[in-house]
Each structure stands twice: as C-alpha cells, then as structure tokens.
C-alpha cells in the first residue's frame, strides 16, 4: 500500500490565468520556486528543474485542465529518494474562478513515508495559498516566510 494526499482551493481568476501561473516559469518562480526558480515551462514529456536542483518530470499536460508530474517526493528510511506522482487539476467555476486540486501519491507506508506525506501536504497547501495571493493580488507570500530563504537557501524539511 502507498500513501497519498489531496488538497484543493478556489482561486478567483479564470482557468487560463491560473493554469499559466503554474506552467509559466517566470510566474511560478514569483510565488513558489522562489530560490533558484523554475528552469523552463512545463511541457509534456520534458524534465524541468525547480529550486536549482529538483528535477520535475512532466508526465501529462492537458492545457487548462490537468498537469501530472513525477519527482523525488519521497525519502525512504534508508535516506534514498524515490519518485511520487503529483496531479494538479483546474476546474472552471460558474463565478469565473478556478478550483485547483493537487494530489500527490506514492509514498511508502512507513515512518519516513508518513512524515513525507505530512510535509508535502503542508508544502502543497502553502503553494496553493501562495498561488492565490500571487494570481489574485500580485503578492509573493513566500518573501520573508522561511528563514532559510531569507538567507538565499531553499526551504528544507524540519528535523522534528
């Protein structure tokens, strides 16, 4: 059995604008991958780099509907990284906004996997909140949020 998470929220902008905030590296780097940025646009069948050193494989991309990514989301109890699968869906709402749902699956059902699901659930929730602030109001919520990023270093998982 593997573990997974799912989060979602409404962003008060049309799907095209919200989708572009994820696939466009300049925009994504403005609210999420702020240290090191995103190396290139998300294009199906390519691998991009987030935060200088995190390879992200673009498994599937359906414009303005869905993005499926594979990356080193899990770390085993042996400290070796393994791939998890991230799916983002974008649903147009009657009020002109967009419902974004993010799921990540494939963690091992062990102590390290449970910790990974918890930390990445926190991370994707922060990403969605930061996306909302950026797309709706032009605000970068990450600026000054993580002490490591204030020092110019990528945020890392706490050791608690």
HELIX and SHEET records of a PDB file:
HELIX    1   1 UNK A   15  UNK A   23  1                                   9    
HELIX    2   2 UNK A   25  UNK A   28  1                                   4    
HELIX    3   3 UNK A  111  UNK A  137  1                                  27    
HELIX    4   4 UNK A  147  UNK A  150  1                                   4    
SHEET    1   A 6 UNK A   2  UNK A  11  0                                        
SHEET    2   A 6 UNK A  98  UNK A 108 -1                                        
SHEET    3   A 6 UNK A  81  UNK A  92 -1                                        
SHEET    4   A 6 UNK A  66  UNK A  75 -1                                        
SHEET    5   A 6 UNK A  54  UNK A  62 -1                                        
SHEET    6   A 6 UNK A  47  UNK A  50 -1                                        
END                                                                             
